[in-house]
Amino acid sequence: MKIKLLMAGLLGLVSATTFAQKGVLKDAQADYDSYQVSSTSKVPLLIAKANTSLSDAKTAIDKASLNEKTAALPLTFAIKGAVYAALAFRDSVPTTSAPLFAVADEATKKAKELDTKGENKTYIDDANRDMANYKLVLGVKQYQNKEFEKAYTSFDVFRQIMPEDTNAIYYTALAAQGAAKNDPKYYPLAITNFQKLVTTNYSGGAGIYLNISSLYLLTKDTVNSLKAASEGVTKFPANADLRRREIEIALQSGKQNDILGKIQSAIANDPKNKTLYYYEALTYTQVADGAEASSAKAKDDATKKSLHNTALEDYAKSADIYKKALEIDPDYFEANFNLGYSLMKPAIDLYNEARLLPASKQKEYEAMRLKADAQFDLAKPYLQKAVDLQPKSVDALNDLRNYYRGKYDPAHAAENNAKALEIKKQVDAL
């Protein structure tokens, strides 16, 4: 009988010990839950309560983690991850918060592995949220200090914890873009993250496509740069920066016919879109500029003349198309400005050609200057309109100044010189 009583006492002792061990885990759970209730409060009394609860939760979960009866439980790892993540997030000193984060990260990963039924999802989610926010805050500080490689590492952990968070993807890409200035290995990392971002509902999609295109240009990959710009234009057809980028790269790649075809197809579907006419005209303007540049470098007169005539034809085409944009919107600054340029460029060429004539060819000189004057006068209304629309545009003011500087008109030479000088003062003041 005494042996039976003794055995019963031992069994009761074991049960009580086990209960006590699991009671520590329950204490940790209760303390963490209490912390969560008051953690977002701004009331001093509740802030103090939150701090105490979190400290008590750490003490309890540390005991539970060391006890063989509770150490391997999924709940222990989940609460430990949540408690240490909260401690790390609330600690603003990197040297002390980093070890806390490491413990939280390890515990949370183990909790995910063991929690096959999702019973501890709330604690795991809490841990992930605080760990993500910890890395976000750290990454922002590093980025602001221009420590881009460190910022990339921090943001990338943030992104891995919250893979669908668009800010996490964006910040990671942005940090990689900054780091790439010193280390080219970050270019692909920036591109990959920006490409991921455009598959989400991130609001700044047009700018992201422009970033991708720019990064490819920096790696001298014009094929993918053009592809990114074209994809961006397809999604955001009204975005001027993307459209301009697509045109510029297409022209550099010798694909002006391709880009013209795309713009003309878009016009056929949307004939009242002033921007499309503007970009069709701009393409012809840039093709003409290219022909003029090639003409200046040509070594034989026949090639020079042929390229120059091609340029004149394309300037004339661009002028006609800019006018179509202005029929839709007479106050379209870019169309007025560029039309003025397209009409004035041939006049400037005549002006410069005339100045190179020898003194013995006075009649030819005067004839060329008068012809240039007529072309200058065609441009003036649009040059003036551009200045009227944007009086502080240095480019518009300089083009109008060039009109007055280029005019021959001996009867009004003093007046034109005075106007050119007045505009120069306006430009200098800006």
Helices and strands as residue ranges (DSSP letters): H 2-38, H 44-66, H 74-90, H 94-114, H 121-144, H 148-161, H 166-179, H 186-197, H 205-218, H 222-235, H 240-252, H 256-269, H 274-297, H 301-328, H 333-355, G 359-361, H 362-389, H 394-406, G 410-412, H 413-429
